[in-house]
Structure formats: structure tokens, C-alpha cells
Amino acid sequence: MPPPFSWIVAIGRFLYNFIVGDDWTMAAAVAIGLMLTAVLNVNHIVAWWLIPLIVVSMLGISLRRASRKAR
């Protein structure tokens, strides 16, 4: 019989692997981008463009790093 709260640990491990995965820097950049967007929106500054900009920038950085490793 499994321990009583093993399902909580399993869900936590799944979420960590799903969100962070192989590249923790991408997850950190998106989290920081979400926080910055929230701060800008609270101050009545339209910031819908910030997350796509961060994701595209981080994708380029991630691809550059991967191509350097492959050489």
C-alpha cells in the first residue's frame, strides 16, 4: 500500500518536470516576465507584448546554446 500522500509528491514531480523540464532558464524567464507584466498592468501600463517578446528571445538564446553544444 502506498504512503498516504504519495500522490501529492507525484503531482509535484510531474509539474516540476512539465514546467521546468530541461531548461530552467526558460521557466525562470517566463516567471519573471509574468511578474513584470502583472506589475505593469497594476500601474495601468499595457504589457501584453512582454511575454511574447520574452518567449521569442529565450527561444533564440536556447537554440543558440543548443547549436553550440552540438558542435
mmCIF file of the N, C-alpha and C atoms, coordinates in Angstrom:
data_MODEL
# 
_entry.id   MODEL 
# 
loop_
_atom_site.group_PDB 
_atom_site.id 
_atom_site.type_symbol 
_atom_site.label_atom_id 
_atom_site.label_alt_id 
_atom_site.label_comp_id 
_atom_site.label_asym_id 
_atom_site.label_entity_id 
_atom_site.label_seq_id 
_atom_site.pdbx_PDB_ins_code 
_atom_site.Cartn_x 
_atom_site.Cartn_y 
_atom_site.Cartn_z 
_atom_site.occupancy 
_atom_site.B_iso_or_equiv 
_atom_site.pdbx_formal_charge 
_atom_site.auth_seq_id 
_atom_site.auth_comp_id 
_atom_site.auth_asym_id 
_atom_site.auth_atom_id 
_atom_site.pdbx_PDB_model_num 
ATOM 1   N N  . MET A 1 1  ? 0.847  -1.184 0.000   1.00 0.00 ? 1  MET A N  1 
ATOM 2   C CA . MET A 1 1  ? 0.000  0.000  0.000   1.00 0.00 ? 1  MET A CA 1 
ATOM 3   C C  . MET A 1 1  ? 0.890  1.244  0.000   1.00 0.00 ? 1  MET A C  1 
ATOM 4   N N  . PRO A 1 2  ? 0.615  2.215  -0.914  1.00 0.00 ? 2  PRO A N  1 
ATOM 5   C CA . PRO A 1 2  ? 1.458  3.418  -0.974  1.00 0.00 ? 2  PRO A CA 1 
ATOM 6   C C  . PRO A 1 2  ? 1.233  4.324  0.230   1.00 0.00 ? 2  PRO A C  1 
ATOM 7   N N  . PRO A 1 3  ? 2.237  5.148  0.528   1.00 0.00 ? 3  PRO A N  1 
ATOM 8   C CA . PRO A 1 3  ? 2.065  6.110  1.629   1.00 0.00 ? 3  PRO A CA 1 
ATOM 9   C C  . PRO A 1 3  ? 0.861  7.016  1.346   1.00 0.00 ? 3  PRO A C  1 
ATOM 10  N N  . PRO A 1 4  ? 0.259  7.573  2.391   1.00 0.00 ? 4  PRO A N  1 
ATOM 11  C CA . PRO A 1 4  ? -0.997 8.303  2.210   1.00 0.00 ? 4  PRO A CA 1 
ATOM 12  C C  . PRO A 1 4  ? -0.921 9.533  1.312   1.00 0.00 ? 4  PRO A C  1 
ATOM 13  N N  . PHE A 1 5  ? 0.198  10.221 1.256   1.00 0.00 ? 5  PHE A N  1 
ATOM 14  C CA . PHE A 1 5  ? 0.272  11.450 0.458   1.00 0.00 ? 5  PHE A CA 1 
ATOM 15  C C  . PHE A 1 5  ? 1.252  11.321 -0.707  1.00 0.00 ? 5  PHE A C  1 
ATOM 16  N N  . SER A 1 6  ? 1.478  10.115 -1.181  1.00 0.00 ? 6  SER A N  1 
ATOM 17  C CA . SER A 1 6  ? 2.415  9.940  -2.287  1.00 0.00 ? 6  SER A CA 1 
ATOM 18  C C  . SER A 1 6  ? 1.889  10.581 -3.571  1.00 0.00 ? 6  SER A C  1 
ATOM 19  N N  . TRP A 1 7  ? 0.591  10.731 -3.705  1.00 0.00 ? 7  TRP A N  1 
ATOM 20  C CA . TRP A 1 7  ? 0.028  11.365 -4.902  1.00 0.00 ? 7  TRP A CA 1 
ATOM 21  C C  . TRP A 1 7  ? 0.392  12.841 -4.959  1.00 0.00 ? 7  TRP A C  1 
ATOM 22  N N  . ILE A 1 8  ? 0.557  13.483 -3.818  1.00 0.00 ? 8  ILE A N  1 
ATOM 23  C CA . ILE A 1 8  ? 0.970  14.891 -3.792  1.00 0.00 ? 8  ILE A CA 1 
ATOM 24  C C  . ILE A 1 8  ? 2.400  15.016 -4.310  1.00 0.00 ? 8  ILE A C  1 
ATOM 25  N N  . VAL A 1 9  ? 3.252  14.110 -3.884  1.00 0.00 ? 9  VAL A N  1 
ATOM 26  C CA . VAL A 1 9  ? 4.640  14.112 -4.356  1.00 0.00 ? 9  VAL A CA 1 
ATOM 27  C C  . VAL A 1 9  ? 4.678  13.842 -5.856  1.00 0.00 ? 9  VAL A C  1 
ATOM 28  N N  . ALA A 1 10 ? 3.865  12.907 -6.319  1.00 0.00 ? 10 ALA A N  1 
ATOM 29  C CA . ALA A 1 10 ? 3.826  12.574 -7.744  1.00 0.00 ? 10 ALA A CA 1 
ATOM 30  C C  . ALA A 1 10 ? 3.365  13.771 -8.572  1.00 0.00 ? 10 ALA A C  1 
ATOM 31  N N  . ILE A 1 11 ? 2.364  14.491 -8.108  1.00 0.00 ? 11 ILE A N  1 
ATOM 32  C CA . ILE A 1 11 ? 1.881  15.678 -8.823  1.00 0.00 ? 11 ILE A CA 1 
ATOM 33  C C  . ILE A 1 11 ? 2.957  16.762 -8.829  1.00 0.00 ? 11 ILE A C  1 
ATOM 34  N N  . GLY A 1 12 ? 3.635  16.937 -7.701  1.00 0.00 ? 12 GLY A N  1 
ATOM 35  C CA . GLY A 1 12 ? 4.719  17.919 -7.638  1.00 0.00 ? 12 GLY A CA 1 
ATOM 36  C C  . GLY A 1 12 ? 5.845  17.601 -8.599  1.00 0.00 ? 12 GLY A C  1 
ATOM 37  N N  . ARG A 1 13 ? 6.237  16.338 -8.679  1.00 0.00 ? 13 ARG A N  1 
ATOM 38  C CA . ARG A 1 13 ? 7.293  15.940 -9.615  1.00 0.00 ? 13 ARG A CA 1 
ATOM 39  C C  . ARG A 1 13 ? 6.863  16.135 -11.055 1.00 0.00 ? 13 ARG A C  1 
ATOM 40  N N  . PHE A 1 14 ? 5.598  15.795 -11.353 1.00 0.00 ? 14 PHE A N  1 
ATOM 41  C CA . PHE A 1 14 ? 5.094  15.987 -12.711 1.00 0.00 ? 14 PHE A CA 1 
ATOM 42  C C  . PHE A 1 14 ? 5.125  17.465 -13.091 1.00 0.00 ? 14 PHE A C  1 
ATOM 43  N N  . LEU A 1 15 ? 4.618  18.326 -12.212 1.00 0.00 ? 15 LEU A N  1 
ATOM 44  C CA . LEU A 1 15 ? 4.582  19.756 -12.514 1.00 0.00 ? 15 LEU A CA 1 
ATOM 45  C C  . LEU A 1 15 ? 5.984  20.328 -12.683 1.00 0.00 ? 15 LEU A C  1 
ATOM 46  N N  . TYR A 1 16 ? 6.911  19.906 -11.852 1.00 0.00 ? 16 TYR A N  1 
ATOM 47  C CA . TYR A 1 16 ? 8.291  20.381 -11.981 1.00 0.00 ? 16 TYR A CA 1 
ATOM 48  C C  . TYR A 1 16 ? 8.864  19.979 -13.336 1.00 0.00 ? 16 TYR A C  1 
ATOM 49  N N  . ASN A 1 17 ? 8.716  18.701 -13.697 1.00 0.00 ? 17 ASN A N  1 
ATOM 50  C CA . ASN A 1 17 ? 9.250  18.228 -14.981 1.00 0.00 ? 17 ASN A CA 1 
ATOM 51  C C  . ASN A 1 17 ? 8.523  18.860 -16.158 1.00 0.00 ? 17 ASN A C  1 
ATOM 52  N N  . PHE A 1 18 ? 7.233  19.120 -16.025 1.00 0.00 ? 18 PHE A N  1 
ATOM 53  C CA . PHE A 1 18 ? 6.464  19.716 -17.114 1.00 0.00 ? 18 PHE A CA 1 
ATOM 54  C C  . PHE A 1 18 ? 6.820  21.181 -17.310 1.00 0.00 ? 18 PHE A C  1 
ATOM 55  N N  . ILE A 1 19 ? 6.942  21.933 -16.221 1.00 0.00 ? 19 ILE A N  1 
ATOM 56  C CA . ILE A 1 19 ? 7.188  23.371 -16.325 1.00 0.00 ? 19 ILE A CA 1 
ATOM 57  C C  . ILE A 1 19 ? 8.671  23.660 -16.528 1.00 0.00 ? 19 ILE A C  1 
ATOM 58  N N  . VAL A 1 20 ? 9.525  23.090 -15.726 1.00 0.00 ? 20 VAL A N  1 
ATOM 59  C CA . VAL A 1 20 ? 10.951 23.387 -15.807 1.00 0.00 ? 20 VAL A CA 1 
ATOM 60  C C  . VAL A 1 20 ? 11.619 22.550 -16.890 1.00 0.00 ? 20 VAL A C  1 
ATOM 61  N N  . GLY A 1 21 ? 11.360 21.263 -16.899 1.00 0.00 ? 21 GLY A N  1 
ATOM 62  C CA . GLY A 1 21 ? 11.922 20.390 -17.929 1.00 0.00 ? 21 GLY A CA 1 
ATOM 63  C C  . GLY A 1 21 ? 13.434 20.410 -17.939 1.00 0.00 ? 21 GLY A C  1 
ATOM 64  N N  . ASP A 1 22 ? 13.996 20.550 -19.138 1.00 0.00 ? 22 ASP A N  1 
ATOM 65  C CA . ASP A 1 22 ? 15.451 20.521 -19.283 1.00 0.00 ? 22 ASP A CA 1 
ATOM 66  C C  . ASP A 1 22 ? 16.101 21.882 -19.101 1.00 0.00 ? 22 ASP A C  1 
ATOM 67  N N  . ASP A 1 23 ? 15.351 22.950 -19.316 1.00 0.00 ? 23 ASP A N  1 
ATOM 68  C CA . ASP A 1 23 ? 15.948 24.290 -19.323 1.00 0.00 ? 23 ASP A CA 1 
ATOM 69  C C  . ASP A 1 23 ? 15.272 25.167 -18.277 1.00 0.00 ? 23 ASP A C  1 
ATOM 70  N N  . TRP A 1 24 ? 15.891 25.273 -17.119 1.00 0.00 ? 24 TRP A N  1 
ATOM 71  C CA . TRP A 1 24 ? 15.297 26.053 -16.038 1.00 0.00 ? 24 TRP A CA 1 
ATOM 72  C C  . TRP A 1 24 ? 15.331 27.547 -16.350 1.00 0.00 ? 24 TRP A C  1 
ATOM 73  N N  . THR A 1 25 ? 16.247 27.978 -17.228 1.00 0.00 ? 25 THR A N  1 
ATOM 74  C CA . THR A 1 25 ? 16.329 29.401 -17.529 1.00 0.00 ? 25 THR A CA 1 
ATOM 75  C C  . THR A 1 25 ? 15.097 29.886 -18.288 1.00 0.00 ? 25 THR A C  1 
ATOM 76  N N  . MET A 1 26 ? 14.533 29.041 -19.138 1.00 0.00 ? 26 MET A N  1 
ATOM 77  C CA . MET A 1 26 ? 13.314 29.402 -19.863 1.00 0.00 ? 26 MET A CA 1 
ATOM 78  C C  . MET A 1 26 ? 12.151 29.566 -18.875 1.00 0.00 ? 26 MET A C  1 
ATOM 79  N N  . ALA A 1 27 ? 12.022 28.640 -17.950 1.00 0.00 ? 27 ALA A N  1 
ATOM 80  C CA . ALA A 1 27 ? 10.954 28.732 -16.955 1.00 0.00 ? 27 ALA A CA 1 
ATOM 81  C C  . ALA A 1 27 ? 11.130 29.962 -16.078 1.00 0.00 ? 27 ALA A C  1 
ATOM 82  N N  . ALA A 1 28 ? 12.359 30.264 -15.695 1.00 0.00 ? 28 ALA A N  1 
ATOM 83  C CA . ALA A 1 28 ? 12.614 31.444 -14.862 1.00 0.00 ? 28 ALA A CA 1 
ATOM 84  C C  . ALA A 1 28 ? 12.306 32.727 -15.624 1.00 0.00 ? 28 ALA A C  1 
ATOM 85  N N  . ALA A 1 29 ? 12.671 32.787 -16.895 1.00 0.00 ? 29 ALA A N  1 
ATOM 86  C CA . ALA A 1 29 ? 12.409 33.985 -17.698 1.00 0.00 ? 29 ALA A CA 1 
ATOM 87  C C  . ALA A 1 29 ? 10.910 34.217 -17.867 1.00 0.00 ? 29 ALA A C  1 
ATOM 88  N N  . VAL A 1 30 ? 10.167 33.151 -18.103 1.00 0.00 ? 30 VAL A N  1 
ATOM 89  C CA . VAL A 1 30 ? 8.715  33.298 -18.247 1.00 0.00 ? 30 VAL A CA 1 
ATOM 90  C C  . VAL A 1 30 ? 8.092  33.726 -16.915 1.00 0.00 ? 30 VAL A C  1 
ATOM 91  N N  . ALA A 1 31 ? 8.551  33.159 -15.808 1.00 0.00 ? 31 ALA A N  1 
ATOM 92  C CA . ALA A 1 31 ? 8.023  33.552 -14.496 1.00 0.00 ? 31 ALA A CA 1 
ATOM 93  C C  . ALA A 1 31 ? 8.315  35.026 -14.209 1.00 0.00 ? 31 ALA A C  1 
ATOM 94  N N  . ILE A 1 32 ? 9.524  35.467 -14.495 1.00 0.00 ? 32 ILE A N  1 
ATOM 95  C CA . ILE A 1 32 ? 9.870  36.882 -14.296 1.00 0.00 ? 32 ILE A CA 1 
ATOM 96  C C  . ILE A 1 32 ? 9.049  37.761 -15.226 1.00 0.00 ? 32 ILE A C  1 
ATOM 97  N N  . GLY A 1 33 ? 8.849  37.306 -16.463 1.00 0.00 ? 33 GLY A N  1 
ATOM 98  C CA . GLY A 1 33 ? 8.031  38.057 -17.403 1.00 0.00 ? 33 GLY A CA 1 
ATOM 99  C C  . GLY A 1 33 ? 6.589  38.201 -16.941 1.00 0.00 ? 33 GLY A C  1 
ATOM 100 N N  . LEU A 1 34 ? 6.051  37.134 -16.367 1.00 0.00 ? 34 LEU A N  1 
ATOM 101 C CA . LEU A 1 34 ? 4.683  37.208 -15.835 1.00 0.00 ? 34 LEU A CA 1 
ATOM 102 C C  . LEU A 1 34 ? 4.592  38.196 -14.671 1.00 0.00 ? 34 LEU A C  1 
ATOM 103 N N  . MET A 1 35 ? 5.615  38.184 -13.817 1.00 0.00 ? 35 MET A N  1 
ATOM 104 C CA . MET A 1 35 ? 5.622  39.137 -12.700 1.00 0.00 ? 35 MET A CA 1 
ATOM 105 C C  . MET A 1 35 ? 5.736  40.571 -13.208 1.00 0.00 ? 35 MET A C  1 
ATOM 106 N N  . LEU A 1 36 ? 6.611  40.807 -14.178 1.00 0.00 ? 36 LEU A N  1 
ATOM 107 C CA . LEU A 1 36 ? 6.748  42.157 -14.738 1.00 0.00 ? 36 LEU A CA 1 
ATOM 108 C C  . LEU A 1 36 ? 5.454  42.615 -15.415 1.00 0.00 ? 36 LEU A C  1 
ATOM 109 N N  . THR A 1 37 ? 4.806  41.704 -16.130 1.00 0.00 ? 37 THR A N  1 
ATOM 110 C CA . THR A 1 37 ? 3.538  42.038 -16.770 1.00 0.00 ? 37 THR A CA 1 
ATOM 111 C C  . THR A 1 37 ? 2.491  42.414 -15.731 1.00 0.00 ? 37 THR A C  1 
ATOM 112 N N  . ALA A 1 38 ? 2.439  41.679 -14.640 1.00 0.00 ? 38 ALA A N  1 
ATOM 113 C CA . ALA A 1 38 ? 1.480  41.990 -13.579 1.00 0.00 ? 38 ALA A CA 1 
ATOM 114 C C  . ALA A 1 38 ? 1.763  43.358 -12.972 1.00 0.00 ? 38 ALA A C  1 
ATOM 115 N N  . VAL A 1 39 ? 3.041  43.644 -12.714 1.00 0.00 ? 39 VAL A N  1 
ATOM 116 C CA . VAL A 1 39 ? 3.394  44.950 -12.133 1.00 0.00 ? 39 VAL A CA 1 
ATOM 117 C C  . VAL A 1 39 ? 3.027  46.083 -13.093 1.00 0.00 ? 39 VAL A C  1 
ATOM 118 N N  . LEU A 1 40 ? 3.328  45.906 -14.373 1.00 0.00 ? 40 LEU A N  1 
ATOM 119 C CA . LEU A 1 40 ? 2.991  46.945 -15.343 1.00 0.00 ? 40 LEU A CA 1 
ATOM 120 C C  . LEU A 1 40 ? 1.480  47.125 -15.467 1.00 0.00 ? 40 LEU A C  1 
ATOM 121 N N  . ASN A 1 41 ? 0.736  46.026 -15.469 1.00 0.00 ? 41 ASN A N  1 
ATOM 122 C CA . ASN A 1 41 ? -0.720 46.134 -15.554 1.00 0.00 ? 41 ASN A CA 1 
ATOM 123 C C  . ASN A 1 41 ? -1.336 46.800 -14.335 1.00 0.00 ? 41 ASN A C  1 
ATOM 124 N N  . VAL A 1 42 ? -0.787 46.549 -13.163 1.00 0.00 ? 42 VAL A N  1 
ATOM 125 C CA . VAL A 1 42 ? -1.288 47.207 -11.956 1.00 0.00 ? 42 VAL A CA 1 
ATOM 126 C C  . VAL A 1 42 ? -1.082 48.716 -12.049 1.00 0.00 ? 42 VAL A C  1 
ATOM 127 N N  . ASN A 1 43 ? -0.006 49.117 -12.725 1.00 0.00 ? 43 ASN A N  1 
ATOM 128 C CA . ASN A 1 43 ? 0.284  50.540 -12.905 1.00 0.00 ? 43 ASN A CA 1 
ATOM 129 C C  . ASN A 1 43 ? -0.353 51.114 -14.172 1.00 0.00 ? 43 ASN A C  1 
ATOM 130 N N  . HIS A 1 44 ? -1.335 50.396 -14.720 1.00 0.00 ? 44 HIS A N  1 
ATOM 131 C CA . HIS A 1 44 ? -2.120 50.834 -15.881 1.00 0.00 ? 44 HIS A CA 1 
ATOM 132 C C  . HIS A 1 44 ? -1.265 51.041 -17.133 1.00 0.00 ? 44 HIS A C  1 
ATOM 133 N N  . ILE A 1 45 ? -0.272 50.173 -17.294 1.00 0.00 ? 45 ILE A N  1 
ATOM 134 C CA . ILE A 1 45 ? 0.556  50.178 -18.499 1.00 0.00 ? 45 ILE A CA 1 
ATOM 135 C C  . ILE A 1 45 ? 0.241  48.891 -19.254 1.00 0.00 ? 45 ILE A C  1 
ATOM 136 N N  . VAL A 1 46 ? -0.137 49.012 -20.508 1.00 0.00 ? 46 VAL A N  1 
ATOM 137 C CA . VAL A 1 46 ? -0.480 47.838 -21.305 1.00 0.00 ? 46 VAL A CA 1 
ATOM 138 C C  . VAL A 1 46 ? 0.797  47.048 -21.582 1.00 0.00 ? 46 VAL A C  1 
ATOM 139 N N  . ALA A 1 47 ? 0.806  45.773 -21.191 1.00 0.00 ? 47 ALA A N  1 
ATOM 140 C CA . ALA A 1 47 ? 2.035  44.984 -21.296 1.00 0.00 ? 47 ALA A CA 1 
ATOM 141 C C  . ALA A 1 47 ? 1.794  43.606 -21.899 1.00 0.00 ? 47 ALA A C  1 
ATOM 142 N N  . TRP A 1 48 ? 0.800  43.470 -22.768 1.00 0.00 ? 48 TRP A N  1 
ATOM 143 C CA . TRP A 1 48 ? 0.518  42.165 -23.374 1.00 0.00 ? 48 TRP A CA 1 
ATOM 144 C C  . TRP A 1 48 ? 1.677  41.699 -24.254 1.00 0.00 ? 48 TRP A C  1 
ATOM 145 N N  . TRP A 1 49 ? 2.476  42.612 -24.741 1.00 0.00 ? 49 TRP A N  1 
ATOM 146 C CA . TRP A 1 49 ? 3.558  42.324 -25.669 1.00 0.00 ? 49 TRP A CA 1 
ATOM 147 C C  . TRP A 1 49 ? 4.802  41.757 -24.980 1.00 0.00 ? 49 TRP A C  1 
ATOM 148 N N  . LEU A 1 50 ? 4.861  41.859 -23.659 1.00 0.00 ? 50 LEU A N  1 
ATOM 149 C CA . LEU A 1 50 ? 6.080  41.481 -22.940 1.00 0.00 ? 50 LEU A CA 1 
ATOM 150 C C  . LEU A 1 50 ? 6.334  39.974 -22.964 1.00 0.00 ? 50 LEU A C  1 
ATOM 151 N N  . ILE A 1 51 ? 5.318  39.166 -22.713 1.00 0.00 ? 51 ILE A N  1 
ATOM 152 C CA . ILE A 1 51 ? 5.508  37.714 -22.672 1.00 0.00 ? 51 ILE A CA 1 
ATOM 153 C C  . ILE A 1 51 ? 5.924  37.161 -24.034 1.00 0.00 ? 51 ILE A C  1 
ATOM 154 N N  . PRO A 1 52 ? 5.234  37.522 -25.149 1.00 0.00 ? 52 PRO A N  1 
ATOM 155 C CA . PRO A 1 52 ? 5.719  37.006 -26.441 1.00 0.00 ? 52 PRO A CA 1 
ATOM 156 C C  . PRO A 1 52 ? 7.162  37.423 -26.743 1.00 0.00 ? 52 PRO A C  1 
ATOM 157 N N  . LEU A 1 53 ? 7.531  38.639 -26.371 1.00 0.00 ? 53 LEU A N  1 
ATOM 158 C CA . LEU A 1 53 ? 8.896  39.108 -26.590 1.00 0.00 ? 53 LEU A CA 1 
ATOM 159 C C  . LEU A 1 53 ? 9.895  38.264 -25.799 1.00 0.00 ? 53 LEU A C  1 
ATOM 160 N N  . ILE A 1 54 ? 9.585  37.975 -24.549 1.00 0.00 ? 54 ILE A N  1 
ATOM 161 C CA . ILE A 1 54 ? 10.480 37.171 -23.713 1.00 0.00 ? 54 ILE A CA 1 
ATOM 162 C C  . ILE A 1 54 ? 10.584 35.751 -24.244 1.00 0.00 ? 54 ILE A C  1 
ATOM 163 N N  . VAL A 1 55 ? 9.451  35.166 -24.631 1.00 0.00 ? 55 VAL A N  1 
ATOM 164 C CA . VAL A 1 55 ? 9.473  33.786 -25.127 1.00 0.00 ? 55 VAL A CA 1 
ATOM 165 C C  . VAL A 1 55 ? 10.287 33.677 -26.414 1.00 0.00 ? 55 VAL A C  1 
ATOM 166 N N  . VAL A 1 56 ? 10.088 34.600 -27.339 1.00 0.00 ? 56 VAL A N  1 
ATOM 167 C CA . VAL A 1 56 ? 10.844 34.555 -28.598 1.00 0.00 ? 56 VAL A CA 1 
ATOM 168 C C  . VAL A 1 56 ? 12.337 34.781 -28.334 1.00 0.00 ? 56 VAL A C  1 
ATOM 169 N N  . SER A 1 57 ? 12.659 35.713 -27.459 1.00 0.00 ? 57 SER A N  1 
ATOM 170 C CA . SER A 1 57 ? 14.069 35.966 -27.127 1.00 0.00 ? 57 SER A CA 1 
ATOM 171 C C  . SER A 1 57 ? 14.717 34.749 -26.472 1.00 0.00 ? 57 SER A C  1 
ATOM 172 N N  . MET A 1 58 ? 14.020 34.157 -25.516 1.00 0.00 ? 58 MET A N  1 
ATOM 173 C CA . MET A 1 58 ? 14.567 32.996 -24.826 1.00 0.00 ? 58 MET A CA 1 
ATOM 174 C C  . MET A 1 58 ? 14.677 31.795 -25.758 1.00 0.00 ? 58 MET A C  1 
ATOM 175 N N  . LEU A 1 59 ? 13.761 31.667 -26.704 1.00 0.00 ? 59 LEU A N  1 
ATOM 176 C CA . LEU A 1 59 ? 13.853 30.582 -27.673 1.00 0.00 ? 59 LEU A CA 1 
ATOM 177 C C  . LEU A 1 59 ? 15.115 30.741 -28.514 1.00 0.00 ? 59 LEU A C  1 
ATOM 178 N N  . GLY A 1 60 ? 15.404 31.965 -28.953 1.00 0.00 ? 60 GLY A N  1 
ATOM 179 C CA . GLY A 1 60 ? 16.627 32.212 -29.701 1.00 0.00 ? 60 GLY A CA 1 
ATOM 180 C C  . GLY A 1 60 ? 17.865 31.896 -28.892 1.00 0.00 ? 60 GLY A C  1 
ATOM 181 N N  . ILE A 1 61 ? 17.877 32.312 -27.641 1.00 0.00 ? 61 ILE A N  1 
ATOM 182 C CA . ILE A 1 61 ? 19.027 32.033 -26.767 1.00 0.00 ? 61 ILE A CA 1 
ATOM 183 C C  . ILE A 1 61 ? 19.192 30.538 -26.557 1.00 0.00 ? 61 ILE A C  1 
ATOM 184 N N  . SER A 1 62 ? 18.079 29.851 -26.330 1.00 0.00 ? 62 SER A N  1 
ATOM 185 C CA . SER A 1 62 ? 18.123 28.409 -26.112 1.00 0.00 ? 62 SER A CA 1 
ATOM 186 C C  . SER A 1 62 ? 18.615 27.672 -27.359 1.00 0.00 ? 62 SER A C  1 
ATOM 187 N N  . LEU A 1 63 ? 18.159 28.090 -28.527 1.00 0.00 ? 63 LEU A N  1 
ATOM 188 C CA . LEU A 1 63 ? 18.608 27.465 -29.766 1.00 0.00 ? 63 LEU A CA 1 
ATOM 189 C C  . LEU A 1 63 ? 20.095 27.715 -30.016 1.00 0.00 ? 63 LEU A C  1 
ATOM 190 N N  . ARG A 1 64 ? 20.541 28.920 -29.707 1.00 0.00 ? 64 ARG A N  1 
ATOM 191 C CA . ARG A 1 64 ? 21.968 29.216 -29.874 1.00 0.00 ? 64 ARG A CA 1 
ATOM 192 C C  . ARG A 1 64 ? 22.816 28.343 -28.963 1.00 0.00 ? 64 ARG A C  1 
ATOM 193 N N  . ARG A 1 65 ? 22.383 28.176 -27.711 1.00 0.00 ? 65 ARG A N  1 
ATOM 194 C CA . ARG A 1 65 ? 23.126 27.330 -26.792 1.00 0.00 ? 65 ARG A CA 1 
ATOM 195 C C  . ARG A 1 65 ? 23.143 25.876 -27.252 1.00 0.00 ? 65 ARG A C  1 
ATOM 196 N N  . ALA A 1 66 ? 22.001 25.400 -27.747 1.00 0.00 ? 66 ALA A N  1 
ATOM 197 C CA . ALA A 1 66 ? 21.927 24.016 -28.206 1.00 0.00 ? 66 ALA A CA 1 
ATOM 198 C C  . ALA A 1 66 ? 22.795 23.784 -29.438 1.00 0.00 ? 66 ALA A C  1 
ATOM 199 N N  . SER A 1 67 ? 22.844 24.771 -30.333 1.00 0.00 ? 67 SER A N  1 
ATOM 200 C CA . SER A 1 67 ? 23.666 24.597 -31.533 1.00 0.00 ? 67 SER A CA 1 
ATOM 201 C C  . SER A 1 67 ? 25.155 24.631 -31.185 1.00 0.00 ? 67 SER A C  1 
ATOM 202 N N  . ARG A 1 68 ? 25.527 25.388 -30.183 1.00 0.00 ? 68 ARG A N  1 
ATOM 203 C CA . ARG A 1 68 ? 26.939 25.412 -29.755 1.00 0.00 ? 68 ARG A CA 1 
ATOM 204 C C  . ARG A 1 68 ? 27.338 24.088 -29.109 1.00 0.00 ? 68 ARG A C  1 
ATOM 205 N N  . LYS A 1 69 ? 26.388 23.476 -28.360 1.00 0.00 ? 69 LYS A N  1 
ATOM 206 C CA . LYS A 1 69 ? 26.682 22.183 -27.738 1.00 0.00 ? 69 LYS A CA 1 
ATOM 207 C C  . LYS A 1 69 ? 26.843 21.092 -28.793 1.00 0.00 ? 69 LYS A C  1 
ATOM 208 N N  . ALA A 1 70 ? 26.096 21.202 -29.883 1.00 0.00 ? 70 ALA A N  1 
ATOM 209 C CA . ALA A 1 70 ? 26.108 20.149 -30.905 1.00 0.00 ? 70 ALA A CA 1 
ATOM 210 C C  . ALA A 1 70 ? 27.400 20.157 -31.717 1.00 0.00 ? 70 ALA A C  1 
ATOM 211 N N  . ARG A 1 71 ? 28.133 21.230 -31.696 1.00 0.00 ? 71 ARG A N  1 
ATOM 212 C CA . ARG A 1 71 ? 29.369 21.310 -32.490 1.00 0.00 ? 71 ARG A CA 1 
ATOM 213 C C  . ARG A 1 71 ? 30.466 20.493 -31.932 1.00 0.00 ? 71 ARG A C  1 
# 
